[in-house]
Amino acid sequence: MSDVTSRPLKIRVARKSYPAVAGRDEQVVLKDISIDIEPRSFVVLTGPSGSGKSTLLNIVAGLDQDYEGEVDLGGPDVNIGYIFQSPRLLPWRTVGENIALALPDGDSRHDRIEEMLRHVGLDGFSSQYPERLSLGMQRRAALARGFITEPDVLLMDEPFVSLDDPTAQGLRELLIGLWNRRPTTVIFITHDRTEAVMLGTRILRLSGANATIVQEETVRLSPSERTDRDKVRAEQNRIFEGT
């Protein structure tokens, strides 16, 4: 982890649009976004489809630089990890080899791949190919790959979408455990309000045709309460009542 993580991450997007094509008008996706994120906090972005959540994540990652504004990650050497909706494991490489791809050659963290696989419940699967794993297991591998690099900022775009509830719940609890073991700054996208409350320390809701932040809430749950369904439900009702 770099020594710049004591500084807040600052996101300023005055305007993000897509140009007019095929007779359609220019589409403004994001407008007047201003977010300060404290180090090692877990921020959840939620909102309807098309509200610009993934676009905002790509801007933070530096994958989309065609916008008005700026992103200050806290310094030039901030290590960013990105976990997508799809696990994105290369089918011709083993699980261990897929995780190793996230690390530079000769990095001492190569020696910790087996340990990380144990942490995510994939002990003994290092030599298996992705096709032998269920989708839930592939997403465990993606979590291992995301954390093995010890990122200062970890971006997660609906990593548990389309899973059955027991599998998704297991992965949420796994993520809580990984984050508690090694806190890092997380920006997490989800449509699932229960998931948002269970995971986030802070929730930002985007909405509108030219999407902006319409609600900001701090989650009032202790680490132990985040796996208590009744307490999560009560906090969800408090945060999202009337929305």
N, C-alpha and C positions, 0 to 999 in steps of 0.2 A: 504494500500500500504506500502511495507517495506521501510526502510530508505536506502536501497542499490541501489535504482533506479537512483541515480545520476551518477552511473558508467555505462560505455558502456557494451553492451552484445557483447562478442567476440566468434566468431565461427571459428574454425580451423579444417578442414577435409582434411588431406593429401591424404587419400584414403579410399574409401568405396567400397567393392566388395561383390558379392554373390558367394559361392563356386561352383565348377564344379559339375553338377549332370546329370545323365542319358546320359553320353557321351558328354555333352555340356561343352565348355570351361568356365573357371571362367569369371564372368561378372563384370567388373569395372564400377560402377555407378557414383561415384563422385571422383574428383581428384583435388587437389590443390585449395580447397575452403578456402578463407580467408575473413571474413566479420566482420566489427565492426559496431555496431548499437547503435546510440545515444538514450538515454532514451526518451520515449514518442514520438518517430518517428514512422511513418507508412511505413514499407518496404514491397514492393510487389515483389514476385518471379514469374517470368513468363518464358515461354519457351515451346518447343514441348513436347508432351507426351513421357514419358520414360526418361526425362532428369534429373530425380532424385529429383524433387522438394519436393514431399511428403516424400521421404526418408530423405532429409535434415531436414524437419520439425520434423520428428520422432526422429532424432538425437538430435535436440535442446530440444525436450520434454523429452528426457531421455528414450524413448521407445525402441530405438535401440542403443545399446552400443558397437556393434561389428564393430568398425571402427578405423582407425588410425587418431589420432588427439585429440582435446579437445574442450569443450564448457564451457565458463565462463559466467554465467548468472549475475554476479555481486555480488554474495554472496550465502551463503548456505540456506537462508530463502526466496528466491524469489518465489513468488506465480505465477504459470503458469496456464493459462486457454487454453483449446483446443476446437475449434469448427470444426467439421468434415463436409464432404460433406453431409452425412446423418444427420438429426436432432438428431437421436438416443434417442428418447423419449420412455420411458417404457410404453407400451400400457395399462398396468394394474394400472397405477398411473395417477392421474389428472395432469393437466399442472402445477398447483401450487406445487404439490408433486414432480414432476420431477425437478423443479427448486430448491426446498428445498434439494434435494439429493446432490447438489453441496456444501452445507454448513454443518459445524459440528453441532451436536446437541447442542442446547442452544445458538447458535450464534445469536447475536442481529440483524444480517442482515435478519433473517427470517421475521422480522417485516416489511421489505422493499420489500417483494416479490410482493405485490399488486401494490406498487408504480412503481416497475420496469416493471410490465406488462402494466401499463398505458403508460410508456415511449415507449414501443414497439407496442402500439396500440392493446393490448389484454385485455383491461379493461373489467372485468366481465367474463373472460374465465378461471379463476383460477380453478374452480371446474369441468371444461370440460375435457373429455378424448381425447388423441391425435387423435383418429380415427374420431372425430367430426370436426377436423381442416383441412383446406387445407394445401398443402405442404408449401405454402408461410407463412401461419400462424404458422406452426410447426417450420419453420426457424426463425420466430420472437421469438418464445419461446426459441429456442436454443441460440439466441442472448442474451435474458434476462438471461438465465442460465450462459452464458459466462461472462457477466458483473456483475452479482450479487456478485460474489466472489471478485470483485475489484482486478483483477490480475495485477501483475507487468508486465508480458509478456503474450500477447494473441496471440495464434497461430490459423490461420484460413485456412483450406484446401478447397478451392473452395466452400464456403458455399452457393453460389447462383447459382450453375451450374444447368442446365436443367429447369430453371424457364422461363416463358414467359418474354419478355422484360419489360412490365410495372411493373410486380411483382418484377423482379430483380432490376429495377431502384428504385422502392420504398424502397426496402431493403438496397440498397446502400446509399440512402439519410438518411435512418434511422441509419445506421452504422456511417455515418459522424456525425450525430447529437449526438449519444451516445459517440463517441470518442471525439468530441469537448467539451461535458459536463464533461467527465472524461478522459482526455488523458492518454493513457497507451502505452507501447511499443507493436506494432503489427507487426507480420510477416504474410503476406497474400498471398496465392497462387491463381493464376488465369491464364487461357488461353486467357481471354478476354482483349484486349489491351485498349479498352475504359474504362473498369472497373479499370484496372491498373492505368490509368492516373487520373481518377476521384477520386480514393481513396488514392493513394500512395503519400507520400512525397518524396519517393526514389524508383526507379525501378531497379531490378537486373535481367538480362536475362541469363538463363542457356542454354547451347547448347553443342553439340559434343557427340561423342560416349562415351568417358569418361568425363561426363559432368563437365564443369567448368563455371565460370562467364565470359561471352563474351561481356557484355555491362552493364554499370552502369550510371544511369541518375538521376538528381534531377528534380522533377516536379515543374514547375514554375507557380503554380496556387494558388491564395488566397482561403480561405475557401468559400467565396461567389461565386467564379468563378467555383467551382467544380460541381455545378449544372447547369451551363450554357453549353448547348450541343455544341454550336459553339466554345467556348473557349477550351473545352475539346478536340474537334476534331482537332483544330489547334495545341494544345500541343501534341496530339497523333501523328500527322503527323511529327512534329519536332523530337520527340524522336525515332520513328520507321521508319523514312524515309530510304528507301533502305534495310530494313531488311525483 
